[in-house]
């Protein structure tokens, strides 16, 4: 389940990449055009670019963490002998 979540986050982070926004932003506007979300996106393109860039970086870090396979120890205290 962790690997699947990692791949989903990685794919969405790549879609939110600032270099893909000239292609994905018009598609997003076509999907939500005429709604309140479409109005916010259309009137605040700078905010959309900042949020997409932040999600790209944070989603990339989260995807790497999820896909790395590192697990936290179940019990950090050593057993008592």
Protein Blocks (a to p, Z undefined) as FASTA:
>chain_A
ZZmmmmmmmmmmmmmpmklmmmmmmmmmmmmgoiaklmmmmmmmmlmmmmmmmmmmmmmm
mmmmmmnopacdfblcdcdZZ
